[in-house]
Amino acid sequence: MELQGKLAVITGASRGIGRALAVILAKSGCGLLLTALEEDELISLREYLATETGIEVASMPADLVNSSDRQCFLDWIGRQKNPPDMLINNAGAGYFGRFASSRRIDIERTLTLNIQVPTLLIREILPVLRKRPQAKIVNISSAISRLPYPGLAVYGAAKGYLSSLSESLAGEFAGSNISVLCFHPGFTETDFMSSAGMDIGKVPKFLVRKPEVVARRIVRAIKNDVTWSYSDLSSRFGIFLAACLPHRIKIRMFKELFWRLPDEA
């Protein structure tokens, strides 16, 4: 997909992979409609991009878990002078802890943000994308969507849904003006792990990527019209290897491979 002159919607754009994506896309000549929880950081990003690239960037803070905020965001997109060519479902969050000790509010927010929000945004923006000469849906899943990671059961399962949805939509839209990319980042230096309360000291440093590196690979996959992609070879190989292992061995191997589960409450 050629990015020059296109207009992309990015959720979760204020930090991490979302922010890095916004910077790279703007430098590629792509206009942006951005949203995230953090209004100050969105304004700062918008001003930075305007100065550095001269690309038209608009932003609206919203908590997409809230149905009212989500509808306001969709209405805001509809009021823009140009319709979007691309939807990037990047917003996502989770928590770390034993499932039995999980708070209901944490489970509900994780499921809503990672499953309901991207599904409904695709459904509502789809009529607009159908009218564009070339359009793309980008879903940011996770490498853990295909692996058992105790402590991240709900988050991993939610990302597994997003990967499955992406595959099915890619089949439904095949031959049309809309293409789908499902991207699976591996370990990335974002706020997710620290805010989730995870001790990632056991994760080898060579497995951890910076958001800018991951974002560049996402943009490359967009340009090359790839449907399924990973942030690095180790993530791709790990998932391939895990798919070949018996479930009993796989579960035992990943139980405390990178971190220790918290004690029972």
Helices and strands as residue ranges (DSSP letters): E 7-11, H 16-27, E 31-36, H 39-53, E 57-61, H 67-79, E 86-89, G 99-101, H 104-111, I 112-116, H 117-130, E 135-140, G 143-146, H 153-172, E 178-184, H 191-195, G 205-207, H 211-223, E 228-230, H 233-244, H 247-254
